[in-house]
Amino acid sequence: MAYSTPDSQRGSSRRHQGRAGDSRISNTGSITSSGTRRVQARGGSSSQYRSSRNRRSRSNGYQLNNHSRKRRGGLLGNALNDPKLLILMILGLALVIALIIFGFGAIRGCINKRAAEKKPDDGTDTRVSLAISSDMAAEFTSVLDRNELFATIAQNADAVGDARLLELALRESSAIEYVHAYATKSVPKGASAFNDTVTKGYYPKLFIWDTRWGYVTYGEGPMGLTGSGPTALSMAYMGLTGKTDQTPDALAKKAMTAEATDKVYDTKPDFFFDAAEELGLKIEEFSPTGENLSENIQSGTAILVQLRERTLTDNAHWALAIGRNLDGSINLYDPTSTAVTEHPWDPDTIAAGADVFYTLKVAPVEEE
């Protein structure tokens, strides 16, 4: 059955559409007839839908791009959007910078302090006592870091007193402990026992600064400076007899009792003649030449050598020649120098620095 719409209704519908169109036109402002045709051609409500969709697409595209920028910005981007986070980052950066500045300042302060301690404005080392000469202070400065005992000696040089002891510490590494006792005011009283074993025919290497006798007073100072005569004679006695009862300090006591000390050579030559007889030794004097030295030094014979100053060493003293090597060189045991003792010498070199030679050997037993 066909359904028909009355004309009145159709006209009403057209009028409604016309009003709707009018309303739409009034909402968008004045539109020309060509503009109206363009909208109608695109299809009424369909045109509005597409327009609305396009607006949503543009809005969504903006949001995605904005999110992408935030993600790329990382912590800095978040900080720019969050004032509290930005403040915390600024404070943290300021703290790091402050710590770096403080650290550099502390390091520089330590360096400057050490430099001030070691190198004051006048060029001296504050670890060295002002009681010693600048030349000696410079020598101590060059070796202070090698041995802890040096630092104590240098700082308390005024307690050591005698500059010769300071020179001894600088010259002989084995004498550092000996001199250290003066610097710390811990010098022992008297001598201590000699417990070394000796064998007849073998001569011990003894030195005047040995702590077992070096502090004993002898002549114008301690044996560590003045005891070359008694020490050389003691080496000869021990090697010739194999006995140890006549130690350097024991012979020094004999020389002091006999008033046989000397300001130049520390021990007068006459003492050796008196002591040799008491010790059962035979002593003879001969002129100091290289030929005489080579001829007289043989098994069972030791030779006391009186050396002048500024020859093998700086100071005048006594030493002991005890043997000839295959190449003709002579072993010279010098109680004032490890360097001389460890060095074989040409007989003529020794003779050139000597004033006198004394041969020592065990005296023959006299038959009744």
Salt bridges, closest charged atoms under 4 A:
ASP7 OD1 - ARG10 NH2 1.84
ASP125 OD2 - ARG127 NH2 2.87
ASP145 OD1 - ARG127 NH1 3.21
ASP162 OD2 - ARG164 NH2 2.94
ASP196 OD1 - ARG212 NH1 3.22
ASP210 OD2 - ARG212 NH2 2.85
GLU278 OE2 - LYS254 NZ 2.67
GLU284 OE2 - LYS282 NZ 3.51
GLU309 OE2 - ARG310 NH2 3.41
ASP334 OD2 - HIS317 NE2 2.83
GLU342 OE2 - LYS205 NZ 3.21
ASP355 OD1 - ARG308 NH1 3.00
